[in-house]
Amino acid sequence: MISALYTNLPDNTEQLLKNALEKGLAHGSGEAKIFFRADDIGVPGKQFSHLAELFIKHRLPLCLAVVPTWLTATRFITLQSLTKTNSSQWCWHQHGWLHRNHETKGKKQEFGPARSVTEQIEDLKNGKNRLETLLEDNFSPFFTPPWNRCSLDTLKGLQHLGFKAVSRSIGAKPVCPHGLPDLQVNIDLHTRKEVEPEISFNTLLQELERGISSGTGGVMIHHQRMDTTAFEFLDLFLKTITSFPAIHPLLFRELI
């Protein structure tokens, strides 16, 4: 589903983005970090190709959350060809195992309370082993849980397995154990729930301002939910980010 945001963007979108960034910097320390995280990676296609092209065009880093069971050796060769194999620009990391909801009630989770600790740890291991085999030196030991949710047992398991950090949504619970940073996304481009385009855009601007003022903006991207307008907006958004020398785009490994 495409967010209502992209059905009616204002004519002065670029200026409004600049205003939000300027306010964020003014309300913060005057400088900020930003990272971009693209979820549900593993299957090549036109939308992924377009996404990679935009980040290459603007020379910005992108953290790619890969679903282990979606990736094959052949698919990774194709994905690498689309990203020009420039490893310094990308952070290929783990996004669950199957990307399957196991909860029978409540919000969706792959690594939630409905499953035993043993089952969760086994899936974490399987995913990590598969990506280490397929990605080799391109694999980075970071973990984005599907739907940005996971249990405390999962967080402890990640730490035990040598993961350097997790990436969830702002305010995510439970709190990570000491020594496992949570690189939280606080700017959502594509899974927005607002029905009215104007409300959706204004809320996005608020997220952008707050994220930058906090010192670290985390942008969540879902390329499968992007249409032509969404790609045009992302192009403009990335261009606007690069026009601010005080905003520093980084990969996960540069944030811990």
C-alpha positions as a Python dict, from the first residue, in 0.01 Angstrom:
ca = {
    (1, 'M'): (0, 0, 0),
    (2, 'I'): (126, 346, -95),
    (3, 'S'): (102, 608, 178),
    (4, 'A'): (-152, 889, 133),
    (5, 'L'): (146, 1121, 167),
    (6, 'Y'): (230, 1067, -200),
    (7, 'T'): (-112, 1145, -343),
    (8, 'N'): (-84, 1521, -301),
    (9, 'L'): (256, 1668, -213),
    (10, 'P'): (270, 2048, -183),
    (11, 'D'): (432, 2254, -458),
    (12, 'N'): (686, 2397, -211),
    (13, 'T'): (793, 2057, -76),
    (14, 'E'): (1165, 2132, -105),
    (15, 'Q'): (1139, 2456, 90),
    (16, 'L'): (930, 2290, 360),
    (17, 'L'): (1190, 2016, 397),
    (18, 'K'): (1464, 2277, 429),
    (19, 'N'): (1263, 2464, 691),
    (20, 'A'): (1218, 2147, 897),
    (21, 'L'): (1589, 2068, 879),
    (22, 'E'): (1685, 2423, 973),
    (23, 'K'): (1449, 2418, 1271),
    (24, 'G'): (1584, 2082, 1381),
    (25, 'L'): (1942, 2207, 1373),
    (26, 'A'): (1845, 2530, 1551),
    (27, 'H'): (1665, 2343, 1829),
    (28, 'G'): (1951, 2097, 1866),
    (29, 'S'): (2327, 2142, 1884),
    (30, 'G'): (2362, 2293, 1536),
    (31, 'E'): (2489, 1965, 1391),
    (32, 'A'): (2327, 1624, 1349),
    (33, 'K'): (2386, 1272, 1224),
    (34, 'I'): (2147, 1090, 995),
    (35, 'F'): (2120, 733, 872),
    (36, 'F'): (1897, 565, 615),
    (37, 'R'): (1766, 212, 664),
    (38, 'A'): (1591, 21, 384),
    (39, 'D'): (1392, -282, 503),
    (40, 'D'): (1277, -604, 333),
    (41, 'I'): (1582, -645, 110),
    (42, 'G'): (1664, -971, -70),
    (43, 'V'): (1480, -984, -401),
    (44, 'P'): (1612, -775, -692),
    (45, 'G'): (1364, -572, -895),
    (46, 'K'): (1292, -236, -1055),
    (47, 'Q'): (1210, -68, -725),
    (48, 'F'): (1530, -182, -556),
    (49, 'S'): (1727, -79, -863),
    (50, 'H'): (1573, 269, -853),
    (51, 'L'): (1643, 295, -480),
    (52, 'A'): (2009, 205, -525),
    (53, 'E'): (2043, 447, -817),
    (54, 'L'): (1922, 738, -603),
    (55, 'F'): (2167, 668, -322),
    (56, 'I'): (2451, 629, -571),
    (57, 'K'): (2345, 953, -741),
    (58, 'H'): (2355, 1149, -415),
    (59, 'R'): (2654, 958, -275),
    (60, 'L'): (2475, 877, 48),
    (61, 'P'): (2517, 566, 266),
    (62, 'L'): (2234, 316, 306),
    (63, 'C'): (2184, 39, 562),
    (64, 'L'): (2021, -256, 386),
    (65, 'A'): (1813, -487, 609),
    (66, 'V'): (1826, -828, 437),
    (67, 'V'): (1576, -1109, 504),
    (68, 'P'): (1804, -1418, 510),
    (69, 'T'): (1560, -1665, 353),
    (70, 'W'): (1481, -1426, 69),
    (71, 'L'): (1844, -1404, -40),
    (72, 'T'): (2023, -1651, -266),
    (73, 'A'): (2371, -1643, -414),
    (74, 'T'): (2228, -1552, -755),
    (75, 'R'): (2012, -1276, -611),
    (76, 'F'): (2306, -1128, -423),
    (77, 'I'): (2513, -1115, -740),
    (78, 'T'): (2232, -914, -899),
    (79, 'L'): (2194, -687, -595),
    (80, 'Q'): (2569, -625, -595),
    (81, 'S'): (2560, -532, -962),
    (82, 'L'): (2287, -277, -884),
    (83, 'T'): (2484, -129, -595),
    (84, 'K'): (2805, -119, -799),
    (85, 'T'): (2974, -337, -530),
    (86, 'N'): (3092, -25, -342),
    (87, 'S'): (3100, -175, 7),
    (88, 'S'): (3182, 155, 176),
    (89, 'Q'): (2838, 292, 85),
    (90, 'W'): (2624, 2, 209),
    (91, 'C'): (2561, -182, 534),
    (92, 'W'): (2419, -526, 451),
    (93, 'H'): (2272, -658, 776),
    (94, 'Q'): (2017, -906, 912),
    (95, 'H'): (1640, -849, 901),
    (96, 'G'): (1488, -1139, 1094),
    (97, 'W'): (1491, -1488, 946),
    (98, 'L'): (1169, -1559, 752),
    (99, 'H'): (999, -1221, 807),
    (100, 'R'): (697, -1412, 933),
    (101, 'N'): (456, -1314, 1210),
    (102, 'H'): (429, -1577, 1485),
    (103, 'E'): (198, -1389, 1721),
    (104, 'T'): (-164, -1504, 1741),
    (105, 'K'): (-279, -1178, 1900),
    (106, 'G'): (-149, -827, 1934),
    (107, 'K'): (101, -661, 1704),
    (108, 'K'): (303, -855, 1450),
    (109, 'Q'): (637, -996, 1562),
    (110, 'E'): (869, -1263, 1431),
    (111, 'F'): (1070, -1263, 1754),
    (112, 'G'): (797, -1213, 2012),
    (113, 'P'): (660, -1377, 2329),
    (114, 'A'): (464, -1645, 2140),
    (115, 'R'): (787, -1834, 2075),
    (116, 'S'): (1036, -2005, 2305),
    (117, 'V'): (1383, -1867, 2367),
    (118, 'T'): (1528, -2172, 2192),
    (119, 'E'): (1322, -2111, 1878),
    (120, 'Q'): (1417, -1745, 1867),
    (121, 'I'): (1789, -1807, 1913),
    (122, 'E'): (1785, -2084, 1652),
    (123, 'D'): (1635, -1847, 1395),
    (124, 'L'): (1886, -1575, 1482),
    (125, 'K'): (2171, -1823, 1432),
    (126, 'N'): (2029, -1958, 1107),
    (127, 'G'): (1986, -1609, 967),
    (128, 'K'): (2332, -1497, 1069),
    (129, 'N'): (2497, -1811, 932),
    (130, 'R'): (2314, -1782, 600),
    (131, 'L'): (2404, -1417, 551),
    (132, 'E'): (2766, -1473, 653),
    (133, 'T'): (2785, -1748, 390),
    (134, 'L'): (2616, -1549, 112),
    (135, 'L'): (2749, -1201, 187),
    (136, 'E'): (3092, -1302, 316),
    (137, 'D'): (3288, -985, 405),
    (138, 'N'): (2991, -769, 307),
    (139, 'F'): (2791, -884, 611),
    (140, 'S'): (2770, -638, 901),
    (141, 'P'): (2661, -775, 1243),
    (142, 'F'): (2359, -552, 1300),
    (143, 'F'): (1997, -662, 1338),
    (144, 'T'): (1670, -500, 1235),
    (145, 'P'): (1373, -701, 1368),
    (146, 'P'): (1073, -728, 1134),
    (147, 'W'): (808, -474, 1231),
    (148, 'N'): (1071, -312, 1457),
    (149, 'R'): (971, -535, 1748),
    (150, 'C'): (1138, -817, 1940),
    (151, 'S'): (1156, -968, 2288),
    (152, 'L'): (1416, -916, 2558),
    (153, 'D'): (1527, -1276, 2498),
    (154, 'T'): (1599, -1183, 2137),
    (155, 'L'): (1801, -879, 2242),
    (156, 'K'): (2006, -1089, 2484),
    (157, 'G'): (2052, -1351, 2214),
    (158, 'L'): (2177, -1093, 1966),
    (159, 'Q'): (2434, -976, 2217),
    (160, 'H'): (2546, -1334, 2285),
    (161, 'L'): (2582, -1400, 1910),
    (162, 'G'): (2810, -1099, 1865),
    (163, 'F'): (2577, -847, 1705),
    (164, 'K'): (2702, -490, 1749),
    (165, 'A'): (2363, -315, 1764),
    (166, 'V'): (1993, -346, 1694),
    (167, 'S'): (1779, -99, 1498),
    (168, 'R'): (1416, -50, 1603),
    (169, 'S'): (1162, 235, 1613),
    (170, 'I'): (1189, 532, 1845),
    (171, 'G'): (1070, 445, 2194),
    (172, 'A'): (1083, 70, 2132),
    (173, 'K'): (1040, -164, 2430),
    (174, 'P'): (1186, -357, 2599),
    (175, 'V'): (1498, -151, 2657),
    (176, 'C'): (1816, -308, 2520),
    (177, 'P'): (2056, -470, 2766),
    (178, 'H'): (2369, -272, 2851),
    (179, 'G'): (2624, -286, 2572),
    (180, 'L'): (2376, -333, 2286),
    (181, 'P'): (2300, 4, 2122),
    (182, 'D'): (1958, 64, 1965),
    (183, 'L'): (1991, 271, 1647),
    (184, 'Q'): (1632, 387, 1634),
    (185, 'V'): (1448, 512, 1327),
    (186, 'N'): (1238, 822, 1392),
    (187, 'I'): (1144, 932, 1038),
    (188, 'D'): (906, 702, 847),
    (189, 'L'): (877, 763, 472),
    (190, 'H'): (651, 480, 358),
    (191, 'T'): (452, 295, 626),
    (192, 'R'): (254, 595, 744),
    (193, 'K'): (-105, 543, 863),
    (194, 'E'): (-252, 892, 809),
    (195, 'V'): (-545, 907, 567),
    (196, 'E'): (-518, 1276, 472),
    (197, 'P'): (-214, 1372, 259),
    (198, 'E'): (-170, 1712, 426),
    (199, 'I'): (-175, 1564, 775),
    (200, 'S'): (67, 1292, 667),
    (201, 'F'): (314, 1541, 520),
    (202, 'N'): (296, 1776, 818),
    (203, 'T'): (353, 1486, 1055),
    (204, 'L'): (653, 1376, 849),
    (205, 'L'): (797, 1727, 875),
    (206, 'Q'): (753, 1712, 1252),
    (207, 'E'): (933, 1379, 1265),
    (208, 'L'): (1215, 1521, 1055),
    (209, 'E'): (1253, 1827, 1276),
    (210, 'R'): (1246, 1622, 1598),
    (211, 'G'): (1486, 1362, 1461),
    (212, 'I'): (1743, 1620, 1359),
    (213, 'S'): (1705, 1817, 1684),
    (214, 'S'): (1765, 1495, 1882),
    (215, 'G'): (2109, 1469, 1725),
    (216, 'T'): (2045, 1158, 1514),
    (217, 'G'): (1779, 1122, 1248),
    (218, 'G'): (1695, 768, 1146),
    (219, 'V'): (1505, 735, 817),
    (220, 'M'): (1308, 416, 746),
    (221, 'I'): (1251, 320, 381),
    (222, 'H'): (1033, 49, 224),
    (223, 'H'): (1103, 39, -150),
    (224, 'Q'): (813, -201, -222),
    (225, 'R'): (573, 70, -103),
    (226, 'M'): (710, 332, -341),
    (227, 'D'): (549, 460, -660),
    (228, 'T'): (681, 720, -905),
    (229, 'T'): (588, 1010, -678),
    (230, 'A'): (753, 844, -378),
    (231, 'F'): (1078, 801, -573),
    (232, 'E'): (1063, 1162, -690),
    (233, 'F'): (1016, 1271, -330),
    (234, 'L'): (1308, 1056, -211),
    (235, 'D'): (1527, 1208, -481),
    (236, 'L'): (1435, 1556, -359),
    (237, 'F'): (1473, 1455, 6),
    (238, 'L'): (1823, 1316, -47),
    (239, 'K'): (1922, 1623, -248),
    (240, 'T'): (1801, 1845, 35),
    (241, 'I'): (1994, 1648, 297),
    (242, 'T'): (2317, 1685, 100),
    (243, 'S'): (2272, 2064, 91),
    (244, 'F'): (2324, 2081, 470),
    (245, 'P'): (2694, 2049, 564),
    (246, 'A'): (2595, 2030, 932),
    (247, 'I'): (2405, 1704, 873),
    (248, 'H'): (2635, 1403, 855),
    (249, 'P'): (2505, 1087, 680),
    (250, 'L'): (2652, 772, 837),
    (251, 'L'): (2632, 392, 835),
    (252, 'F'): (2550, 187, 1145),
    (253, 'R'): (2914, 107, 1216),
    (254, 'E'): (2991, 480, 1232),
    (255, 'L'): (2717, 538, 1490),
    (256, 'I'): (2834, 300, 1763),
}
